[in-house]
Amino acid sequence: MSRLKDSKNVYDNIPIPDRLEETVASAIAQAAARRKEGNGVPDQPAMDRRDRKKWRRRCRVISGCGLAAAAALTVVVAVGVNTSPTFAEEIRGIPVIGAIVRLFTAESWQSDTDDAGISVEVPGIEMIRGETKNLAEEINEEIKAKCDAYAAAAVERAKEYKKAFLDTGGTEAEWKEHDIQIRVWYELKSQNDSHLSFTVSGSENWVSAYSETYYYNIDLTNGRYLSLEDLLGPGYMEKANESIRAQIKAREADSEVKFFTKAEGGFETVTADTPFYINEKGNPVVVFEKYEIAPGALGRPEFEIERQTEEKAPAETTAKERMTEEQAESGGLDNFSVDQSEAEAFAGRIQKAVAEQDLEALADCISFPTYIGFPDEGVVVSTREEFLAFGKEKIFTADLISSIKNTDITALEASMAGFHMQEQSEERKPGITFGIVDGKLAVNGINY
C-alpha cells in the first residue's frame, strides 16, 4: 500500500487553480449521471439479485483486465506464481505443504495511455484435488468477470475526469502532472494444508471512492468458502464483537483519534458478510472500510480475533506440546520449534552457496523432490542430478543472488511453509524457502 499512498501524496500536492475545483466536480457529477443512464458505458456482466448477494458473501474481487474501453493497449500476459514479500514462497513453491492448491498470477500487464497508467496483476487458483477443482473454476470465472467490469469502469472514469478537467480550463501539461494511475494487485495472507486466504485490490489514485479490497478465504479440506462462524464457532458474533470493542477502547486510550460512536454510525456488530482474512496464526482479521467506523485518518481498521481464549495460542506453546505423532516419528521437529540460531546458521549456508554460485553446495541444502518456479515455468525437480543439470547460469540469476544476499537472516520467522529468504522490497524479488523435511532443515522451494 505504501506506493499507492506515495502516489496519492504526490497527487495531493499538485496545485490546481481554485477556479477549476467547482467546475471539475460539477462536470464529473454530470458524467456520472450520464453513465448511470447508460450512455456510452461498456456493458457490465449481468448478475441477478441472488448472484450479487452470493458474490458479496464470498468477498468480492475488484481487479482489472480485458479492457474493452482500451483496445489499443499492449497487453503482456505472464503466467507465474505470487512473489509478494509477505508470503511469496509459502504458496508458490512447496509441493510438500501446498499440494492441495496453487495461487498464481493468471495475467500481468502494464500500460500507459494519454488518460492513465495501468498496472494489473490478476490472480488465479488451481486446486489439485479432484473434488475441489470445480470450486477453483468457479472462483476464477468470478474473478475474470469482475476484472472486466472494474477495468472498463476505471478507464471510463479516467476518460471522463480528463474531459472534465480539459473542458473546465485545464491543459494537457497540467493533466500529465496528475499522473493518474489505476492499479490492481493481490496479496497472499496465509496458506496451509487446510485453508487459503488472499486479497485482491483495485485502486485509482485520483479518487478514493474507487479504492477497494476484497477477500477470499477457502476451506481446502471441504472445497468451500470459510465464514467467521467456521473459525470462531457458535456465538461467533459476540466473540468478535467483544474483542473488537476491547481493541477499540485500547486504541483510543493510546491515540488522540477516536472511533465513531454508535450515534455517529460507529461499530455495532459483525455479521455473516463482514469482510475478513486469515493471518498466519490462523486467526480471522476483521476489516472495516475507510470511514465506516472511524475517521479517514485510521484508514481501514483491522481487528485480529483470537480463536483461542483459555488455551495458549500456538506461538506460546512449547515444541513438545505442539508435537504430533508424525513429527515425533520424524525427529520431533516442526518449523515453529526450530531454534532461531539454527535457522540463521542454515540460512548462512544458503547465502554462501548462492554468493559463490556453488551449485553442489546449494544442492546439498535441498530436499528432493523440490519445486523451482522459473520465470517461464514451474517444475518439480525429483533428483539432485536433475537439479545440477540446469547449470549455474539458469539457477544463479543476478536477481536471485542479489535477493538472497540482501536477506536479513537474523530476522527470519517461521511459518507453516518454513523460513522465507527474500529481500524485503515493494518490487518482486526471487527467494528460497527452507524448513523441516524428514526431521531436518532443508530447502523445499526456489522461486524467481
PyMOL commands that set and color helices and strands:
alter all, ss='L'
color gray80, all
select helices_A, chain A and resi 2-12+18-36+49-57+68-70+88-92+130-167+172-178+208-210+228-232+236-254+296-298+314-316+319-322+325-329+335-337+340-355+359-364+384-389+392-395+398-405+409-411
alter helices_A, ss='H'
color red, helices_A
select strands_A, chain A and resi 80-81+101-112+117-127+181-191+195-204+212-219+224-225+276-278+284-287+302-304+366-373+378-381+419-421+431-437+440-447
alter strands_A, ss='S'
color yellow, strands_A
deselect
rebuild
show_as cartoon
